[in-house]
Amino acid sequence: MQDNHQAGSCKPGFPGPMELQPKRNMKRTDPDAHAPYADPHPSGQESGNGLPPAGPTPRWTAPEVIRALEPLVLPERLERLQGVLAQRLSSVTVVLDRPHDPHNGSAVLRSCDAFGVQTMHVLALSESFSISRKVAQGTDRWIDVVIHTSAVTLIQTLRTEGYQLVVTHPQGERTLGELGSLGKVALVLGNEHDGVHPELSAAADLRLAVPMRGFVESLNLSVTAALTVQAAAAGRPGDLSPEHKDNVYARWLRATVPRADEVLRAL
């Protein structure tokens, strides 16, 4: 989904489209700049409810942010935000394993947004997670990206949240058509060069085969992501908990209202 925050999304009296939230700290000079993703809640440093902060300071709860910012947004924009939010999924998540190419990581972000997956986990070991602005098209504003620096911690987090780990494999026993009926799934996408991390592979509950009829035996990471995320999300209704939904909505409003954090701090 491409969403460039066209002028007119906010009520009169507020300046034009807002850039990314300051917490992203991304350079915007080069149209295709690769910039490190600044994660707002790295693994092990999350807020008390396991969700990223709803406001610019800890004193702000999600309902308070919503009450303060919602009146500043035009009804048409609110309807769009709420319509997308109603379809967001927590039963499907993506695990990006030691990504190398910012274009691939950004394309996966776009697939998550397009098919309603709200959270993407990233295992970043020797390289930080970077994105391409041109490819991401602003979708990093709408997706929760959780950075992990340990495969063990990542696996524990997914297990605690009730996910089955699914990896792709040429001899996989599961097919794309089965993903939608498998309950909570974490789709593991291996490194472009080294494949899936050994610990993630060993922890996998299911192996998924992507059927191919040509000479090639594998697909580009971003293509595999699009196919698997679409298959896993197909037919699932939006399933964020009320608390999670409020948290996401509050942060989306902050990404919509120009200088939202300044507005909140002034209240």
N, C-alpha and C positions, 0 to 999 in steps of 0.2 A: 504494500500500500504506500503510495506516495502522498505525503501531506506536507505542504510547504508553508502552512500557517498563513494563508493569504490575508491581506489587510481586510478588516471588517469582521474578524472573529470575535473582537471585543467591542464593548460599548464605546460610544464617542467620548472623547476626553482622554484617551490613552494612546500613546504613540504606536508605531507600526509593529510588525512581527518581532517577537523576541527570539534571540539566539538561544542556543542550548543553555541549560541550567549551569550556573557558574561552577557547580561541582564537577562538571565534565572536564573543564580546563583544556579544551581542544582548540588548537590553532585553526583559524579560519581564512588565512591569506591565500593558500593554494586551493583551487577548486577540488583537487583530488588529493589533498594532503592526507598522509597517514599519521594518525595521532594516537598515542596510548589512551586506552579507555580508562577513565578515572572512576573506579567502582565506588559507589557511596556506602556500601556495607560489605566489606570483604569477609570471607568465611571466618567465623569465630568472633566477629565484632558486630553482629547484627543487633537490632533493637530488641527489647524484651519480648516482643511477640513474634520474632523471627522475620519481620517485615522491614523494609528500608524506612528511614525516617519520613514521616508525612509532611513535615514542615521544615523551615530553615533552622529552627532550634528545637531542642527536646521538649519544650513546653507546649508546642503545637501538636494537638491531636488531629487525626484525619477529619472528624466531624467539624472541628473548629476551622480548619483550612477551607473546607467546603463551604461553610456558612459565610466566611469572609470573602471568598473569591467568586463563588457562583453568581452573585448578583452583577459582577463586572463583565460577564460573558453573554454574548447575544444568544437568544433562544435557539437559533438554528445550529450554532456551534455546540451548545449544550446537548441538543438532541443527537448530534453526530457522536459526541464523546460517549454519551450514555448508551447509544445503540451498539457501538463497538465494544464497550465494557461488558454489556450483557452477554456477549458471545465469547468472552475470554475464558481460557481453559487453565486449570491447575492440574488436571489429570494427565496432561502430556507436558513433558519438559524435554529440553535438548541439552546434551552434554557435549561441549566442544573440547576435544582432547588435544591440548598443546598446539593450538592453531599457529601456523606460520605466516600464511598469506593474508594480509588485511582485507583483500578483496573477497576471499572466501568467507572469512568471519562476518564481514558486512552483509554478504549475500544470505548467510544463514539467519542473521538478524531480520532481514526483510522477509524471509520465509516464515519465521516465527510470527511476525506481526501479521502477515497476510493470512495465515491459517489460524490465528487466535491463540497461539501459545504465549503465555505471559512471562514465563521465566526461562532464562537460558543460563546454564552453568558452564563455566570455563575453567579447565585445568591449565594453569599457567605455571610452568616450571622454569625452563631456561630462558624463555622469552615472555615479555609482557603481551597482553592482548591489545592489539591495535586495530583500528577500523579505518576504512576509506569513506570519507564524507560523500563522495560522488556515488558510491555503490549503496551505502547505507540509507541515503535519502532521508535522514532525520529519524529513522525508525528506532535508533538507540534512545530516543526520548520516551518511547512508549513501552519498551521491554525492560523487565528487571534482569540485569546481568549480575550474576554472583560469581566472583572470582575465588578460586581455590588454589592453594599452593601445595596441596598434598592430596595424592590419589586416595589415601586411606580416609582422610577427613571427608572428601567428596563422597565416597562410597557410604560412609556412616551417615552423612546428611541425607542422602537419597533413601537409604534403608529406613531411617527414622521417619521420613515422610511417606513411607509406604510404596515407593516406586519399585517396579521391576526394571532391571537394567537390560536393554536390548542392543545388541551389536549386529552389524551386517557381516555376513559371511557367505561365500559362494555355495557352501554346503549347508546353509541354514535350514532349520526344520520348520520355520515359520515363514509365511508369505505376507506381502503388503496388505492383502485383503483382510487379514486376521487382526491387524493392529488396533482397529477400532473397537474390538471386543475384549481387549486384554486388561481392562482396568487401568490403574495408574502406570504409565510407562515413561522411562527415561531413555531417549534415543541417543546412543553414544556414537559420535562421529570422530573417527580416528585422525591422527596427524596425517597431513598430505604425503609425507615421505615414509614415516615409520609405522603407520597404522595405529591400532588401538594400544594404549598403554597396557603392559602385561597384567598389572593389578586390576585394571578395569575389565580386561578380557577374562581373567580368572573369576571375577565377581559376577559376570554376566549371567542372567537367568535364562535368557532366550537368545537364539541366533536367528537372524532374519536374512532370507535370500531375496535379492532384487533380481527378478528374472531378466535375462538378456539373451538375444538370439544372434548376436554378431560375433566377431572375432575377439573383441575386447572382453576382458574379464572384470573390469571395474569401471566406475564412473567418477567424474570429478566430485570432490567433496560437496560443493554447493548444489550440484544436481541431485546427489544422493539425499541431501538434507531436504530439498524441496519435495522429492518423491515420498520420503518416509514421514515427514511432518504432515503433509497433506493426507496421507493414508491414515495416520494415527488420529488426526483431528476430525476426519470425515464422520458426520452423523452424531458427533458428541454435542450436547447442548452446553452453553456456558455454565461453568461450575465453580467459580470463585466463591469462597465463603463471604458472608456479609462484611466481616472485618477486612478481609483482603480486598474486596471490591471498593470499600471506602478508602482504603489506603492508596490503591491505584488511582482512583478518581481524584483524590486530593493532589497527587503528584502530577497528574495530567492537567489539572487546572493551573498548577504552578508553571507548567510548560506552555500554557496557552495565554495567560494574562501577562502582558509586558511588565517587566520588573516586579514580578509577583512577590518575590522575597522581600523587596524593599517595602512593598505595600503591607505585607504581614508584619514586618518589624516595626512599622510606624503605628500599628494598631495597639 
